[in-house]
Structure formats: C-alpha cells, structure tokens
Amino acid sequence: MEKQGKIYWLAVAALGATITLNQTALAAGGGDNDALSAPQAKISMGQAVATAEQQAAGRAVRAELEKVKGGQWDYDVEVVSGKKVVEVRVDPESGKVLAATEDKTDHDDGQDQED
C-alpha cells in the first residue's frame, strides 16, 4: 500500500508539473501548440480532471485540451483505475463526459517497447 501511495503522489506531482508547464508556455505565447488557437473553455482543466477521475474511479495522470476531428475541442484525460488506464473525453463547454474508453496501449510517447 505504501508503494501505491508513493506512485499516486508522483503521478499527482507529474500532472501538476505538466499543467504548470503548459500554462507557462501558453502565457509566453511560445511553441506551435494548437491549444493557442483554442476557444476559452467554460470549465477549467482541473474541473475536467475531477470529472474524469469520478467517471473512471481512478486518478488522472495526464490531461490536455486538444482539437479533435471536425474542429471540436475536448479535454482528453488519462486516468489510472486499478490495473487499467481509461481515456476520458470531457466537453470543455458543458463539463459532460463525451466518452470513456480503456486505453490498451500508450502510443503518444514513443518510449514504450510494447506500443
């Protein structure tokens, strides 16, 4: 149980650092981040994370506002729930869960051998 507690706090710290770094980059106006063209969301990323954690009964390890097909914007939140990872999409206007699917493999980082 102690190991799980350490992993949880490391994940929370990493998520906080990611959000802080993304907000700093956005404030600086740097990079070719598509979030710079995002409309002002009515709910915060923190609210989207809380909604996703409740939906998937776990803890968020990654969150971002991303443009999806059709030009729509969604919060994409990755939640660890037990031994599975759930990707939860949250509407930035209403705060409603649009989809929640189990993420079998993590293809976004290029670091895993099993991707």
DODOVEX-409873 format. One record per residue: residue number from 1; x, y, z of N, C-alpha, C in turn. Coordinates in nm, 3 decimals. Example, Ala and Ser with C-alpha at 12.3 -4.5 7.8 and 13.67 -1.06 7.14 Angstrom:
2
k: 1, n.u: 1.319, n.v: -0.569, n.w: 0.780, ca.u: 1.230, ca.v: -0.450, ca.w: 0.780, c.u: 1.320, c.v: -0.330, c.w: 0.780
k: 2, n.u: 1.285, n.v: -0.225, n.w: 0.708, ca.u: 1.367, ca.v: -0.106, ca.w: 0.714, c.u: 1.290, c.v: 0.003, c.w: 0.787
end
This chain:
115
k: 1, n.u: 0.083, n.v: -0.120, n.w: 0.000, ca.u: 0.000, ca.v: 0.000, ca.w: 0.000, c.u: 0.087, c.v: 0.126, c.w: 0.000
k: 2, n.u: 0.200, n.v: 0.120, n.w: 0.071, ca.u: 0.288, ca.v: 0.236, ca.w: 0.077, c.u: 0.345, c.v: 0.268, c.w: -0.061
k: 3, n.u: 0.377, n.v: 0.164, n.w: -0.139, ca.u: 0.429, ca.v: 0.185, ca.w: -0.274, c.u: 0.324, c.v: 0.252, c.w: -0.362
k: 4, n.u: 0.198, n.v: 0.209, n.w: -0.351, ca.u: 0.090, ca.v: 0.270, ca.w: -0.429, c.u: 0.073, c.v: 0.416, c.w: -0.392
k: 5, n.u: 0.088, n.v: 0.448, n.w: -0.263, ca.u: 0.078, ca.v: 0.587, ca.w: -0.219, c.u: 0.186, c.v: 0.673, c.w: -0.281
k: 6, n.u: 0.308, n.v: 0.620, n.w: -0.288, ca.u: 0.418, ca.v: 0.694, ca.w: -0.349, c.u: 0.393, c.v: 0.714, c.w: -0.498
k: 7, n.u: 0.345, n.v: 0.610, n.w: -0.565, ca.u: 0.317, ca.v: 0.620, ca.w: -0.707, c.u: 0.208, c.v: 0.723, c.w: -0.732
k: 8, n.u: 0.105, n.v: 0.721, n.w: -0.648, ca.u: -0.005, ca.v: 0.818, ca.w: -0.661, c.u: 0.049, c.v: 0.960, c.w: -0.651
k: 9, n.u: 0.129, n.v: 0.988, n.w: -0.549, ca.u: 0.178, ca.v: 1.124, ca.w: -0.529, c.u: 0.275, c.v: 1.165, c.w: -0.640
k: 10, n.u: 0.353, n.v: 1.070, n.w: -0.693, ca.u: 0.439, ca.v: 1.101, ca.w: -0.807, c.u: 0.355, c.v: 1.137, c.w: -0.929
k: 11, n.u: 0.246, n.v: 1.062, n.w: -0.949, ca.u: 0.157, ca.v: 1.091, ca.w: -1.062, c.u: 0.092, c.v: 1.228, c.w: -1.046
k: 12, n.u: 0.048, n.v: 1.260, n.w: -0.925, ca.u: -0.014, ca.v: 1.391, ca.w: -0.899, c.u: 0.087, c.v: 1.503, c.w: -0.923
k: 13, n.u: 0.210, n.v: 1.483, n.w: -0.876, ca.u: 0.314, ca.v: 1.584, ca.w: -0.896, c.u: 0.345, c.v: 1.602, c.w: -1.044
k: 14, n.u: 0.352, n.v: 1.491, n.w: -1.117, ca.u: 0.380, ca.v: 1.498, ca.w: -1.261, c.u: 0.267, c.v: 1.569, c.w: -1.335
k: 15, n.u: 0.143, n.v: 1.539, n.w: -1.299, ca.u: 0.029, ca.v: 1.606, ca.w: -1.362, c.u: 0.032, c.v: 1.755, c.w: -1.333
k: 16, n.u: 0.061, n.v: 1.791, n.w: -1.209, ca.u: 0.069, ca.v: 1.933, ca.w: -1.172, c.u: 0.179, c.v: 2.004, c.w: -1.248
k: 17, n.u: 0.294, n.v: 1.937, n.w: -1.262, ca.u: 0.405, ca.v: 1.997, ca.w: -1.336, c.u: 0.369, c.v: 2.014, c.w: -1.482
k: 18, n.u: 0.301, n.v: 1.916, n.w: -1.540, ca.u: 0.260, ca.v: 1.924, ca.w: -1.681, c.u: 0.165, c.v: 2.040, c.w: -1.702
k: 19, n.u: 0.066, n.v: 2.053, n.w: -1.616, ca.u: -0.030, ca.v: 2.163, ca.w: -1.628, c.u: 0.041, c.v: 2.296, c.w: -1.614
k: 20, n.u: 0.130, n.v: 2.308, n.w: -1.516, ca.u: 0.204, ca.v: 2.433, ca.w: -1.494, c.u: 0.291, c.v: 2.468, c.w: -1.614
k: 21, n.u: 0.364, n.v: 2.369, n.w: -1.667, ca.u: 0.450, ca.v: 2.394, ca.w: -1.782, c.u: 0.368, c.v: 2.434, c.w: -1.904
k: 22, n.u: 0.254, n.v: 2.366, n.w: -1.926, ca.u: 0.170, ca.v: 2.402, ca.w: -2.040, c.u: 0.114, c.v: 2.543, c.w: -2.026
k: 23, n.u: 0.072, n.v: 2.581, n.w: -1.905, ca.u: 0.019, ca.v: 2.714, ca.w: -1.884, c.u: 0.129, c.v: 2.819, c.w: -1.901
k: 24, n.u: 0.250, n.v: 2.789, n.w: -1.857, ca.u: 0.362, ca.v: 2.881, ca.w: -1.872, c.u: 0.394, c.v: 2.901, c.w: -2.020
k: 25, n.u: 0.397, n.v: 2.793, n.w: -2.096, ca.u: 0.424, ca.v: 2.802, ca.w: -2.239, c.u: 0.316, c.v: 2.882, c.w: -2.310
k: 26, n.u: 0.191, n.v: 2.859, n.w: -2.272, ca.u: 0.081, ca.v: 2.934, ca.w: -2.333, c.u: 0.090, c.v: 3.082, c.w: -2.300
k: 27, n.u: 0.122, n.v: 3.113, n.w: -2.176, ca.u: 0.133, ca.v: 3.253, ca.w: -2.135, c.u: 0.246, c.v: 3.323, c.w: -2.208
k: 28, n.u: 0.353, n.v: 3.248, n.w: -2.236, ca.u: 0.467, ca.v: 3.305, ca.w: -2.307, c.u: 0.439, c.v: 3.318, c.w: -2.456
k: 29, n.u: 0.332, n.v: 3.251, n.w: -2.503, ca.u: 0.298, ca.v: 3.258, ca.w: -2.645, c.u: 0.392, c.v: 3.179, c.w: -2.732
k: 30, n.u: 0.464, n.v: 3.084, n.w: -2.673, ca.u: 0.563, ca.v: 3.010, ca.w: -2.748, c.u: 0.514, c.v: 2.880, c.w: -2.802
k: 31, n.u: 0.590, n.v: 2.825, n.w: -2.897, ca.u: 0.563, ca.v: 2.693, ca.w: -2.949, c.u: 0.453, c.v: 2.691, c.w: -3.052
k: 32, n.u: 0.444, n.v: 2.579, n.w: -3.118, ca.u: 0.339, ca.v: 2.561, ca.w: -3.217, c.u: 0.231, c.v: 2.471, c.w: -3.159
k: 33, n.u: 0.186, n.v: 2.506, n.w: -3.041, ca.u: 0.084, ca.v: 2.432, ca.w: -2.968, c.u: -0.053, c.v: 2.472, c.w: -3.020
k: 34, n.u: -0.131, n.v: 2.371, n.w: -3.065, ca.u: -0.263, ca.v: 2.403, ca.w: -3.119, c.u: -0.358, c.v: 2.459, c.w: -3.014
k: 35, n.u: -0.323, n.v: 2.444, n.w: -2.887, ca.u: -0.407, ca.v: 2.499, ca.w: -2.780, c.u: -0.408, c.v: 2.652, c.w: -2.783
k: 36, n.u: -0.310, n.v: 2.713, n.w: -2.849, ca.u: -0.308, ca.v: 2.859, ca.w: -2.860, c.u: -0.429, c.v: 2.911, c.w: -2.938
k: 37, n.u: -0.483, n.v: 2.826, n.w: -3.025, ca.u: -0.600, ca.v: 2.868, ca.w: -3.102, c.u: -0.730, c.v: 2.816, c.w: -3.041
k: 38, n.u: -0.722, n.v: 2.756, n.w: -2.923, ca.u: -0.842, ca.v: 2.701, ca.w: -2.858, c.u: -0.932, c.v: 2.812, c.w: -2.809
k: 39, n.u: -1.062, n.v: 2.789, n.w: -2.818, ca.u: -1.155, ca.v: 2.886, ca.w: -2.761, c.u: -1.147, c.v: 2.882, c.w: -2.608
k: 40, n.u: -1.190, n.v: 2.985, n.w: -2.544, ca.u: -1.190, ca.v: 2.987, ca.w: -2.398, c.u: -1.289, c.v: 2.883, c.w: -2.346
k: 41, n.u: -1.239, n.v: 2.785, n.w: -2.272, ca.u: -1.325, ca.v: 2.679, ca.w: -2.219, c.u: -1.405, c.v: 2.734, c.w: -2.100
k: 42, n.u: -1.529, n.v: 2.688, n.w: -2.087, ca.u: -1.613, ca.v: 2.731, ca.w: -1.976, c.u: -1.578, c.v: 2.660, c.w: -1.846
k: 43, n.u: -1.521, n.v: 2.538, n.w: -1.858, ca.u: -1.478, ca.v: 2.469, ca.w: -1.736, c.u: -1.326, c.v: 2.460, c.w: -1.739
k: 44, n.u: -1.266, n.v: 2.458, n.w: -1.622, ca.u: -1.120, ca.v: 2.453, ca.w: -1.613, c.u: -1.070, c.v: 2.311, c.w: -1.635
k: 45, n.u: -0.940, n.v: 2.300, n.w: -1.659, ca.u: -0.879, ca.v: 2.169, ca.w: -1.672, c.u: -0.894, c.v: 2.091, c.w: -1.541
k: 46, n.u: -0.882, n.v: 2.161, n.w: -1.430, ca.u: -0.899, ca.v: 2.095, ca.w: -1.300, c.u: -1.038, c.v: 2.034, c.w: -1.284
k: 47, n.u: -1.140, n.v: 2.106, n.w: -1.332, ca.u: -1.277, ca.v: 2.053, ca.w: -1.327, c.u: -1.291, c.v: 1.932, c.w: -1.419
k: 48, n.u: -1.228, n.v: 1.938, n.w: -1.536, ca.u: -1.234, ca.v: 1.825, ca.w: -1.629, c.u: -1.164, c.v: 1.703, c.w: -1.568
k: 49, n.u: -1.051, n.v: 1.725, n.w: -1.502, ca.u: -0.979, ca.v: 1.616, ca.w: -1.436, c.u: -1.066, c.v: 1.553, c.w: -1.327
k: 50, n.u: -1.129, n.v: 1.636, n.w: -1.245, ca.u: -1.215, ca.v: 1.584, ca.w: -1.138, c.u: -1.330, c.v: 1.502, c.w: -1.195
k: 51, n.u: -1.390, n.v: 1.549, n.w: -1.303, ca.u: -1.499, ca.v: 1.477, ca.w: -1.368, c.u: -1.450, c.v: 1.342, c.w: -1.421
k: 52, n.u: -1.333, n.v: 1.343, n.w: -1.486, ca.u: -1.277, ca.v: 1.220, ca.w: -1.542, c.u: -1.241, c.v: 1.120, c.w: -1.433
k: 53, n.u: -1.184, n.v: 1.170, n.w: -1.323, ca.u: -1.149, ca.v: 1.081, ca.w: -1.212, c.u: -1.273, c.v: 1.016, c.w: -1.153
k: 54, n.u: -1.380, n.v: 1.091, n.w: -1.141, ca.u: -1.505, ca.v: 1.037, ca.w: -1.088, c.u: -1.563, c.v: 0.933, c.w: -1.186
k: 55, n.u: -1.561, n.v: 0.965, n.w: -1.315, ca.u: -1.616, ca.v: 0.874, ca.w: -1.417, c.u: -1.542, c.v: 0.741, c.w: -1.419
k: 56, n.u: -1.408, n.v: 0.746, n.w: -1.412, ca.u: -1.328, ca.v: 0.625, ca.w: -1.426, c.u: -1.289, c.v: 0.563, c.w: -1.292
k: 57, n.u: -1.329, n.v: 0.625, n.w: -1.181, ca.u: -1.296, ca.v: 0.576, ca.w: -1.047, c.u: -1.146, c.v: 0.553, c.w: -1.031
k: 58, n.u: -1.069, n.v: 0.658, n.w: -1.062, ca.u: -0.924, ca.v: 0.647, ca.w: -1.051, c.u: -0.861, c.v: 0.784, c.w: -1.037
k: 59, n.u: -0.732, n.v: 0.791, n.w: -1.070, ca.u: -0.654, ca.v: 0.915, ca.w: -1.058, c.u: -0.597, c.v: 0.954, c.w: -1.193
k: 60, n.u: -0.612, n.v: 1.080, n.w: -1.229, ca.u: -0.560, ca.v: 1.131, ca.w: -1.357, c.u: -0.409, c.v: 1.137, c.w: -1.354
k: 61, n.u: -0.348, n.v: 1.100, n.w: -1.467, ca.u: -0.203, ca.v: 1.108, ca.w: -1.481, c.u: -0.163, c.v: 1.199, c.w: -1.596
k: 62, n.u: -0.261, n.v: 1.236, n.w: -1.681, ca.u: -0.233, ca.v: 1.326, ca.w: -1.792, c.u: -0.363, c.v: 1.393, c.w: -1.833
k: 63, n.u: -0.353, n.v: 1.519, n.w: -1.871, ca.u: -0.471, ca.v: 1.591, ca.w: -1.918, c.u: -0.428, c.v: 1.699, c.w: -2.017
k: 64, n.u: -0.509, n.v: 1.716, n.w: -2.121, ca.u: -0.481, ca.v: 1.821, ca.w: -2.218, c.u: -0.609, c.v: 1.862, c.w: -2.288
k: 65, n.u: -0.609, n.v: 1.985, n.w: -2.335, ca.u: -0.718, ca.v: 2.035, ca.w: -2.420, c.u: -0.670, c.v: 2.015, c.w: -2.562
k: 66, n.u: -0.744, n.v: 1.934, n.w: -2.639, ca.u: -0.697, ca.v: 1.905, ca.w: -2.773, c.u: -0.807, c.v: 1.919, c.w: -2.876
k: 67, n.u: -0.763, n.v: 1.951, n.w: -2.996, ca.u: -0.855, ca.v: 1.964, ca.w: -3.109, c.u: -0.875, c.v: 1.825, c.w: -3.169
k: 68, n.u: -1.001, n.v: 1.786, n.w: -3.184, ca.u: -1.032, ca.v: 1.655, ca.w: -3.240, c.u: -1.096, c.v: 1.671, c.w: -3.377
k: 69, n.u: -1.128, n.v: 1.559, n.w: -3.440, ca.u: -1.187, ca.v: 1.563, ca.w: -3.574, c.u: -1.310, c.v: 1.654, c.w: -3.577
k: 70, n.u: -1.323, n.v: 1.725, n.w: -3.685, ca.u: -1.436, ca.v: 1.816, ca.w: -3.701, c.u: -1.411, c.v: 1.954, c.w: -3.642
k: 71, n.u: -1.289, n.v: 1.977, n.w: -3.590, ca.u: -1.255, ca.v: 2.107, ca.w: -3.535, c.u: -1.304, c.v: 2.132, c.w: -3.394
k: 72, n.u: -1.364, n.v: 2.032, n.w: -3.333, ca.u: -1.415, ca.v: 2.044, ca.w: -3.196, c.u: -1.299, c.v: 2.031, c.w: -3.096
k: 73, n.u: -1.314, n.v: 2.094, n.w: -2.980, ca.u: -1.214, ca.v: 2.086, ca.w: -2.873, c.u: -1.269, c.v: 2.002, c.w: -2.759
k: 74, n.u: -1.184, n.v: 1.915, n.w: -2.704, ca.u: -1.220, ca.v: 1.830, ca.w: -2.590, c.u: -1.105, c.v: 1.827, c.w: -2.492
k: 75, n.u: -1.138, n.v: 1.808, n.w: -2.365, ca.u: -1.035, ca.v: 1.773, ca.w: -2.268, c.u: -1.014, c.v: 1.622, c.w: -2.282
k: 76, n.u: -0.890, n.v: 1.581, n.w: -2.294, ca.u: -0.853, ca.v: 1.440, ca.w: -2.301, c.u: -0.778, c.v: 1.409, c.w: -2.172
k: 77, n.u: -0.838, n.v: 1.326, n.w: -2.087, ca.u: -0.781, ca.v: 1.297, ca.w: -1.956, c.u: -0.753, c.v: 1.147, c.w: -1.946
k: 78, n.u: -0.631, n.v: 1.112, n.w: -1.911, ca.u: -0.592, ca.v: 0.973, ca.w: -1.892, c.u: -0.597, c.v: 0.942, c.w: -1.743
k: 79, n.u: -0.677, n.v: 0.841, n.w: -1.707, ca.u: -0.700, ca.v: 0.807, ca.w: -1.567, c.u: -0.656, c.v: 0.663, c.w: -1.541
k: 80, n.u: -0.578, n.v: 0.643, n.w: -1.435, ca.u: -0.540, ca.v: 0.509, ca.w: -1.393, c.u: -0.642, c.v: 0.462, c.w: -1.291
k: 81, n.u: -0.702, n.v: 0.347, n.w: -1.321, ca.u: -0.804, ca.v: 0.289, ca.w: -1.234, c.u: -0.768, c.v: 0.142, c.w: -1.213
k: 82, n.u: -0.714, n.v: 0.112, n.w: -1.095, ca.u: -0.668, ca.v: -0.024, ca.w: -1.070, c.u: -0.554, c.v: -0.058, c.w: -1.162
k: 83, n.u: -0.571, n.v: -0.163, n.w: -1.243, ca.u: -0.466, ca.v: -0.205, ca.w: -1.336, c.u: -0.496, c.v: -0.165, c.w: -1.480
k: 84, n.u: -0.591, n.v: -0.074, n.w: -1.497, ca.u: -0.622, ca.v: -0.030, ca.w: -1.633, c.u: -0.611, c.v: 0.122, c.w: -1.644
k: 85, n.u: -0.597, n.v: 0.166, n.w: -1.768, ca.u: -0.589, ca.v: 0.308, ca.w: -1.799, c.u: -0.713, c.v: 0.342, c.w: -1.881
k: 86, n.u: -0.784, n.v: 0.445, n.w: -1.839, ca.u: -0.906, ca.v: 0.486, ca.w: -1.908, c.u: -0.886, c.v: 0.626, c.w: -1.965
k: 87, n.u: -0.916, n.v: 0.640, n.w: -2.092, ca.u: -0.909, ca.v: 0.772, ca.w: -2.156, c.u: -1.050, c.v: 0.831, c.w: -2.152
k: 88, n.u: -1.061, n.v: 0.946, n.w: -2.088, ca.u: -1.192, ca.v: 1.011, ca.w: -2.071, c.u: -1.190, c.v: 1.143, c.w: -2.147
k: 89, n.u: -1.288, n.v: 1.162, n.w: -2.234, ca.u: -1.304, ca.v: 1.288, ca.w: -2.307, c.u: -1.415, c.v: 1.368, c.w: -2.241
k: 90, n.u: -1.384, n.v: 1.495, n.w: -2.208, ca.u: -1.479, ca.v: 1.582, ca.w: -2.138, c.u: -1.503, c.v: 1.706, c.w: -2.223
k: 91, n.u: -1.630, n.v: 1.744, n.w: -2.237, ca.u: -1.667, ca.v: 1.863, ca.w: -2.313, c.u: -1.624, c.v: 1.987, c.w: -2.236
k: 92, n.u: -1.543, n.v: 2.076, n.w: -2.297, ca.u: -1.494, ca.v: 2.195, ca.w: -2.227, c.u: -1.602, c.v: 2.302, c.w: -2.205
k: 93, n.u: -1.716, n.v: 2.289, n.w: -2.270, ca.u: -1.825, ca.v: 2.385, ca.w: -2.253, c.u: -1.922, c.v: 2.340, c.w: -2.145
k: 94, n.u: -1.963, n.v: 2.214, n.w: -2.149, ca.u: -2.065, ca.v: 2.165, ca.w: -2.055, c.u: -2.008, c.v: 2.089, c.w: -1.936
k: 95, n.u: -1.886, n.v: 2.037, n.w: -1.951, ca.u: -1.827, ca.v: 1.955, ca.w: -1.844, c.u: -1.877, c.v: 1.813, c.w: -1.844
k: 96, n.u: -1.956, n.v: 1.776, n.w: -1.944, ca.u: -2.010, ca.v: 1.639, ca.w: -1.952, c.u: -1.908, c.v: 1.545, c.w: -2.015
k: 97, n.u: -1.912, n.v: 1.419, n.w: -1.970, ca.u: -1.826, ca.v: 1.316, ca.w: -2.027, c.u: -1.879, c.v: 1.279, c.w: -2.166
k: 98, n.u: -1.792, n.v: 1.290, n.w: -2.266, ca.u: -1.829, ca.v: 1.256, ca.w: -2.402, c.u: -1.801, c.v: 1.110, c.w: -2.433
k: 99, n.u: -1.695, n.v: 1.056, n.w: -2.373, ca.u: -1.658, ca.v: 0.916, ca.w: -2.395, c.u: -1.559, c.v: 0.874, c.w: -2.287
k: 100, n.u: -1.561, n.v: 0.746, n.w: -2.256, ca.u: -1.465, ca.v: 0.687, ca.w: -2.164, c.u: -1.431, c.v: 0.549, c.w: -2.217
k: 101, n.u: -1.306, n.v: 0.531, n.w: -2.259, ca.u: -1.264, ca.v: 0.404, ca.w: -2.318, c.u: -1.135, c.v: 0.356, c.w: -2.254
k: 102, n.u: -1.124, n.v: 0.225, n.w: -2.241, ca.u: -1.000, ca.v: 0.168, ca.w: -2.186, c.u: -0.890, c.v: 0.184, c.w: -2.290
k: 103, n.u: -0.776, n.v: 0.234, n.w: -2.247, ca.u: -0.662, ca.v: 0.257, ca.w: -2.333, c.u: -0.570, c.v: 0.137, c.w: -2.319
k: 104, n.u: -0.568, n.v: 0.051, n.w: -2.421, ca.u: -0.489, ca.v: -0.073, ca.w: -2.415, c.u: -0.339, c.v: -0.046, c.w: -2.421
k: 105, n.u: -0.296, n.v: 0.046, n.w: -2.506, ca.u: -0.155, ca.v: 0.080, ca.w: -2.520, c.u: -0.139, c.v: 0.230, c.w: -2.526
k: 106, n.u: -0.022, n.v: 0.276, n.w: -2.488, ca.u: 0.008, ca.v: 0.419, ca.w: -2.484, c.u: 0.095, c.v: 0.453, c.w: -2.605
k: 107, n.u: 0.035, n.v: 0.511, n.w: -2.707, ca.u: 0.106, ca.v: 0.538, ca.w: -2.831, c.u: 0.165, c.v: 0.678, c.w: -2.840
k: 108, n.u: 0.143, n.v: 0.762, n.w: -2.741, ca.u: 0.179, ca.v: 0.903, ca.w: -2.759, c.u: 0.321, c.v: 0.939, c.w: -2.720
k: 109, n.u: 0.396, n.v: 0.849, n.w: -2.657, ca.u: 0.525, ca.v: 0.895, ca.w: -2.609, c.u: 0.645, c.v: 0.836, c.w: -2.684
k: 110, n.u: 0.627, n.v: 0.729, n.w: -2.761, ca.u: 0.737, ca.v: 0.672, ca.w: -2.836, c.u: 0.842, c.v: 0.606, c.w: -2.751
k: 111, n.u: 0.822, n.v: 0.592, n.w: -2.623, ca.u: 0.922, ca.v: 0.536, ca.w: -2.533, c.u: 0.899, c.v: 0.388, c.w: -2.500
k: 112, n.u: 0.776, n.v: 0.342, n.w: -2.507, ca.u: 0.744, ca.v: 0.205, ca.w: -2.466, c.u: 0.781, c.v: 0.107, c.w: -2.575
k: 113, n.u: 0.833, n.v: -0.008, n.w: -2.536, ca.u: 0.868, ca.v: -0.113, ca.w: -2.631, c.u: 0.744, c.v: -0.182, c.w: -2.686
k: 114, n.u: 0.634, n.v: -0.183, n.w: -2.610, ca.u: 0.516, ca.v: -0.258, ca.w: -2.647, c.u: 0.416, c.v: -0.179, c.w: -2.730
k: 115, n.u: 0.442, n.v: -0.051, n.w: -2.760, ca.u: 0.345, ca.v: 0.031, ca.w: -2.834, c.u: 0.319, c.v: -0.023, c.w: -2.971
end
